[in-house]
């Protein structure tokens, strides 16, 4: 797929990010990611629970939006995502994606 | 004082310096001191998240044990599916990676006016904020005759450790055809699905090793957590092996006789080959001594900051609190602990406050390859923690979905204990 077409599809997400950029600081992302860490290892290790490290901001955002929209395929992630606002999804996706680029 | 002091401080310097590079500067004053009493899931999580989020706070964790064994997943150990070592976690990473001062002593008293904690070794710790995570204690005389000596014959195995090992030995040495009696406690108690998960996994063990054995659950309640999922699984996996008697049938368990290993209800006496007696519970002893519990035996807290409603400057998390709709689970303790840590950090350092997100997630085993899960989100409403959204596995799910949940549960244990203990 060409980059232009892809970014057109993702327009909604781009808006989401730019809206939240000013309001949400890195602290909010870190605090929200603490919830992720109860089940997902943030060092990228672990088995049995899918890793969320190295996925990138866009994929994480899309995944959370999809989980929020439907109970299937995972009711745990549905409950987590339903508790998050658009701004919080953007904030936590940005924070977790940054963990991938800076492995510990 | 033990030799930990100098060594731990030596290690601490390096770790603290490394962390400091990524943190905003403290406000040019002495570090605020937070003391956390209790190194279970709630206490260890508070300590870790406080230390990681604010270098301007000195965090001390007081826990007598060198290692902590998790009660969750101990039913797998009990039935030969996991080693005891796999349930055991030390505090080295919390000390080395996060710069937490770990003191292996018991806290014996709290003096809220002086803001000090007295330790078993005679020393005193001063604090700006105190977090108490005392877990549970058993109510005295809840079941007549069930004293400390009786616990060595009819174990509760509701704090993981020697009691869990004892119950496993008893199950292993029990003859085929024996009766295992499980006495299930009244609400509220630690980990609502766990007595029934225990019955399920013991049934699975009996099926493999002692196929003529039977299980009798004598319940203090008339219904229990995820009852439809459990009873469906008992019919599918262990037909005729598990009998559950609600309180309305038996009048409830009133006494035990340790000499004959008997459990006595209002109307009958049941003689067991192995008996697991899980008594009624309340907040841990220190909470009772320090005036942190009310007449219910549990600790009222502010649902946003987890500060005690009875003693200002003291916060509580985990099984000991009155959690509203939040069950007493390790997951809830961990979730509350993060909210509490962020609230304390905001108070002490002026860092930004964001709405807390509180959850419970449980994986529960019905058989070694059949697990179900639930998830609930919570919000503070009118001073209470209310459940907002809740989903649980369904009775008609495929065996493949259940197998996947059993695999996910293993991964969850690894990630969760890594989150708590580093």
Boltz contact constraints between the chains, C-beta under 6 A:
constraints:
  - contact:
      token1: [A, 27]
      token2: [B, 352]
      max_distance: 6.0
  - contact:
      token1: [A, 28]
      token2: [B, 354]
      max_distance: 6.0
  - contact:
      token1: [A, 31]
      token2: [B, 342]
      max_distance: 6.0
  - contact:
      token1: [A, 31]
      token2: [B, 354]
      max_distance: 6.0
  - contact:
      token1: [A, 34]
      token2: [B, 338]
      max_distance: 6.0
  - contact:
      token1: [A, 35]
      token2: [B, 357]
      max_distance: 6.0
  - contact:
      token1: [A, 37]
      token2: [B, 419]
      max_distance: 6.0
  - contact:
      token1: [A, 38]
      token2: [B, 334]
      max_distance: 6.0
  - contact:
      token1: [A, 38]
      token2: [B, 416]
      max_distance: 6.0
  - contact:
      token1: [A, 38]
      token2: [B, 419]
      max_distance: 6.0
  - contact:
      token1: [A, 39]
      token2: [B, 412]
      max_distance: 6.0
  - contact:
      token1: [A, 39]
      token2: [B, 415]
      max_distance: 6.0
  - contact:
      token1: [A, 40]
      token2: [B, 415]
      max_distance: 6.0
  - contact:
      token1: [A, 41]
      token2: [B, 415]
      max_distance: 6.0
  - contact:
      token1: [A, 41]
      token2: [B, 418]
      max_distance: 6.0
  - contact:
      token1: [A, 46]
      token2: [B, 411]
      max_distance: 6.0
  - contact:
      token1: [A, 46]
      token2: [B, 414]
      max_distance: 6.0
  - contact:
      token1: [A, 46]
      token2: [B, 415]
      max_distance: 6.0
  - contact:
      token1: [A, 47]
      token2: [B, 411]
      max_distance: 6.0
  - contact:
      token1: [A, 48]
      token2: [B, 407]
      max_distance: 6.0
  - contact:
      token1: [A, 48]
      token2: [B, 408]
      max_distance: 6.0
  - contact:
      token1: [A, 48]
      token2: [B, 410]
      max_distance: 6.0
  - contact:
      token1: [A, 48]
      token2: [B, 411]
      max_distance: 6.0
  - contact:
      token1: [A, 49]
      token2: [B, 408]
      max_distance: 6.0
  - contact:
      token1: [A, 49]
      token2: [B, 411]
      max_distance: 6.0
  - contact:
      token1: [A, 49]
      token2: [B, 412]
      max_distance: 6.0
  - contact:
      token1: [A, 49]
      token2: [B, 415]
      max_distance: 6.0
  - contact:
      token1: [A, 75]
      token2: [B, 375]
      max_distance: 6.0
  - contact:
      token1: [A, 75]
      token2: [B, 391]
      max_distance: 6.0
  - contact:
      token1: [A, 76]
      token2: [B, 361]
      max_distance: 6.0
  - contact:
      token1: [A, 76]
      token2: [B, 373]
      max_distance: 6.0
  - contact:
      token1: [A, 76]
      token2: [B, 375]
      max_distance: 6.0
  - contact:
      token1: [A, 79]
      token2: [B, 375]
      max_distance: 6.0
  - contact:
      token1: [A, 79]
      token2: [B, 377]
      max_distance: 6.0
  - contact:
      token1: [A, 79]
      token2: [B, 389]
      max_distance: 6.0
  - contact:
      token1: [A, 79]
      token2: [B, 391]
      max_distance: 6.0
  - contact:
      token1: [A, 82]
      token2: [B, 389]
      max_distance: 6.0
  - contact:
      token1: [A, 83]
      token2: [B, 357]
      max_distance: 6.0
  - contact:
      token1: [A, 83]
      token2: [B, 377]
      max_distance: 6.0
